[in-house]
Every structure is written in structure tokens, then in C-alpha cells.
């Protein structure tokens, strides 16, 4: 508990988390407002389109929480105060993941609410399991994304490097894999951010439908399975990062 | 008490610290002296569990650093005053440190007061001058009221007032019975601050002794003697086994003897003395002589 309090003080006594939080929420809510105002048909799934961008901001927040510690050597001050490096870093991960989860929930329900205000007559009631998952699940993907970002931050230690890896990975690389002939889409079914998107999807086409529409990713996992897979990748990467941090000279 | 036992650190094929063993006793300021690149900072980082020794270990009050429960209560360290987030206020910086080791919030105010930063406690640490940053670093080191204190080059870049303040501060800490280890590459600074010296060069221990002894030994003490009766005194001193050389202005330079001994001999033989003054070589010369072979990066001057 002490360590959680320490990491909370550290996180909220600098400015970048506030900026990232504001930006993440503004982007998803703003995007939802734009879509709601301009689209003919607005569904619950569409209101969440902007949260995918907010996720990227949260990845940056997670990476920064670690890389600024290395940048300003406060990580050394941390390891002096708490020589058990693993517990210090796990506490940091827990705090940032929790904050990311809260940002996700606020962004998701905020986006949904703004669409509801702009298009009061559209069918925006959240009443199916898939719709609940698409909205309330955003916080879960944000929390897991934060864990993954912290792992990358610990491994890379430099802000520019860590942020570049996370942006290219989440925004670009996983999509580009689909361009590889034949195997591309098969690989995509096992990529972490693809699985995160699968978890949040309201309408998941069956294998037959994908075939009929001329290709796409057929996920082998159920939607909750996809989330567990995404979480598994993030935690595995964190474990590697913790082992490396423990061995390395601070 | 700090004990380093066979401490070794290798980076690839470079040996930064080579089988270093020494002890630091409580109740006095111990200077950790060596030229730049001698391995002082690496040694201090290994003492604090930040760097892993390739071999050997360091015990602080009998335990390795990472075995200490709430280590800030036992050891306070200032390795680099810039280890602070520039956008975090001085008070927030100390607050998270205090919370991490279960220290009450009033300790934060107490150490801010002790180093004179109360006025700027709410200001961002990034805007601090070097002197203020150094004070903040010392405040962090004092937070847990530790028995053992480590300072790495604490006076580097400070103005004379800051240097004097830190020097007095460290001596007071030692006078309270704490173990104080201060690194420096300036013997002249250590001569004023430390009563005990651990001298290293190229990662190896050169000597551990009291500061006075080290200075005496390394500067070589000669005494300048002027007298109208040198023709009489000279042979007497040579008979006693001292080395006598002709000094400037017809004076004698005697090495191996103290001024007391020469004065006694002169009086016993009724020799009039006009001058009897101990001569010291400069500390820098002595230090360079001792560590000359052990400097990591030599500059070729005037070639």
C-alpha cells in the first residue's frame, strides 16, 4: 500500500499525466461528437471510434511514467528508497494501469453521452452484452495497454524510443501485417492490439461472413479470450522488463 | 560503519573498480579521494545497491544495502543533485521519499528548514540553482535521520559560501556520531573537510590513513633554517642523520626533521636562529605524485 501511495504522489506531482488524461478524453469525446453530428446512422459501436485514438495517448502516458524516471534519474532515487526494484515497478504499473482504466471508462461513457446528446433520437441504448462490452470494456483495454506501455518503457528507458515503438506498433505495424499475402491475416489474429479491438467490437463477423466479404481477420479466440490474450502478452512483457530491470545497473 | 570487501566492477574489459577493500568509521568525515575516473562514483553506486558489483560486497552496519529495511532511515545519500524531476516541487520530491520509508510528513518540513529551502519548497525543482539543488539533495539524504551518509562530490560547482556551508554541515553530522563518506578529486578540499582519507586511483586502493598523516607523508616535510651560525649547525644536523641541503639565500633546507627537533638541537648548542619554518609542498603536487600513474585520462600538455 505504501508503494502505491508513493507512485500516486509521483504520478500526480508532475504535469504530463494531466495533459495526457485531458487529451485522451477530449479526443475520444470530440471524435464521438463529430461522428454523431455527421453520420446518418449512429450506433453504440460508432460512438467508441475515438477511444482507439485515446488508447494511443494512454500508451504514451504509461511509457512516460517510466521513461521520465530514467530521463531524470529519479528511478535511482526510487531504487535507493525501495531497493526491491520489482515491488517498486509493480506498484508503479498498478497505479498507472488503474489511472488508465479510469480514463478509459470516462472516455467511453463520455463519448457515448455526447452522441446521445447530439442525436437524442438515435438508438443508443446500451442493452446487449456486446454493447456493454464495447463501452465499459474500453477501460480494461486501456489498463492493459498501460501495462504493456510500462513494460516497453522499462526495457527501452528512453522516451523517444519507447513512444515511437508504441505508436508504430499500435497504429501501424499490426495493420501493415495484413498486407502480407495469405499469412498476413492469419498472423493478425494473434497480434495483441488486433485482439484488443476484437474484444471491443460490437459486431463480429463469423468466418463464413469474412470469406463472403473478401477477406479480413478471423479471430480464433472468443472476445473475452481476445482480452485475456492481450492481457497475457502485456503481463509477459512486463515480467521480462522486471527481470531485466532487476539485473541491470540502475 | 561501511565496509567494502574486495569490491570489483568490470565493464566488458575495462576494470572500473579493482578489488577495493576499506572501512569507513563513524564519528568523523572520511574523504574518498581520487582523480576523475578513478571509480569513486561507481564504488558509491555499488555501496547503495544501484550497480551490481562484479565481485565483492559492501556492508552497511553489517548488512548489504538491499537487505536494509526502510533504507533511508539507515543511509542517506547524495550522489547527484539533479536526480529530481524538474517539474516536481521540492516538497513533493521529499514527500514521496518520506512516504516510501514510512517517515512522518513533519520530517519533510524539518529537513527543508535544516537546509534553508522552506521558502522555495513549493517551487519546481527544475528552476533551482546548483546550490539550491545541492541543498535539496542534502535534505533528501537527511530525511530518514540516517546514521550513515554518502556524498559524491558535494561541493562541485558551488560558490565559496556554499562550499563552506556544506563543509561545516558534514563536519557537524560527523560530530553527532554519524558515518560520513565524502568523495572528491580535490585534496585541498578534503584537507579542510575530512579527518580520514581513502585514496584510490584507477579503481585500486592507494592508501587509507588520517588526513594529517597522508599530507605529511606525501608532501615530505622539510624545514627551512636561517642562522648566522649555519657552519656550526649544519654538521650537527648531519650527525643526527637528517638530510641537509643548501636552500635559497644561504639558508639550509633540512628534511627528515621537525622544526621542534632542530630548535632543540640549536638551543642545546647555543646556535642563534633567525628563521625556522616548516615547508610544505603543495597538496596538489603531492596528490599528483601519488596518483600520477593512476590517472585514467592523461592530457598531453604543451607537446
Boltz contact constraints between the chains, C-beta under 6 A:
constraints:
  - contact:
      token1: [A, 5]
      token2: [B, 99]
      max_distance: 6.0
  - contact:
      token1: [A, 6]
      token2: [B, 96]
      max_distance: 6.0
  - contact:
      token1: [A, 6]
      token2: [B, 99]
      max_distance: 6.0
  - contact:
      token1: [A, 6]
      token2: [B, 100]
      max_distance: 6.0
  - contact:
      token1: [A, 9]
      token2: [B, 95]
      max_distance: 6.0
  - contact:
      token1: [A, 9]
      token2: [B, 96]
      max_distance: 6.0
  - contact:
      token1: [A, 10]
      token2: [B, 96]
      max_distance: 6.0
  - contact:
      token1: [A, 13]
      token2: [B, 88]
      max_distance: 6.0
  - contact:
      token1: [A, 13]
      token2: [B, 92]
      max_distance: 6.0
  - contact:
      token1: [A, 14]
      token2: [B, 85]
      max_distance: 6.0
  - contact:
      token1: [A, 14]
      token2: [B, 87]
      max_distance: 6.0
  - contact:
      token1: [A, 14]
      token2: [B, 88]
      max_distance: 6.0
  - contact:
      token1: [A, 15]
      token2: [B, 87]
      max_distance: 6.0
  - contact:
      token1: [A, 72]
      token2: [B, 85]
      max_distance: 6.0
  - contact:
      token1: [A, 73]
      token2: [B, 83]
      max_distance: 6.0
  - contact:
      token1: [A, 74]
      token2: [B, 85]
      max_distance: 6.0
  - contact:
      token1: [A, 76]
      token2: [B, 50]
      max_distance: 6.0
  - contact:
      token1: [A, 76]
      token2: [B, 83]
      max_distance: 6.0
  - contact:
      token1: [A, 77]
      token2: [B, 83]
      max_distance: 6.0
  - contact:
      token1: [A, 80]
      token2: [B, 48]
      max_distance: 6.0
  - contact:
      token1: [A, 81]
      token2: [B, 72]
      max_distance: 6.0
  - contact:
      token1: [A, 81]
      token2: [B, 97]
      max_distance: 6.0
  - contact:
      token1: [A, 81]
      token2: [B, 100]
      max_distance: 6.0
  - contact:
      token1: [A, 81]
      token2: [B, 101]
      max_distance: 6.0
  - contact:
      token1: [A, 82]
      token2: [B, 100]
      max_distance: 6.0
  - contact:
      token1: [A, 83]
      token2: [B, 49]
      max_distance: 6.0
  - contact:
      token1: [A, 83]
      token2: [B, 66]
      max_distance: 6.0
  - contact:
      token1: [A, 83]
      token2: [B, 71]
      max_distance: 6.0
  - contact:
      token1: [A, 249]
      token2: [B, 51]
      max_distance: 6.0
  - contact:
      token1: [A, 250]
      token2: [B, 50]
      max_distance: 6.0
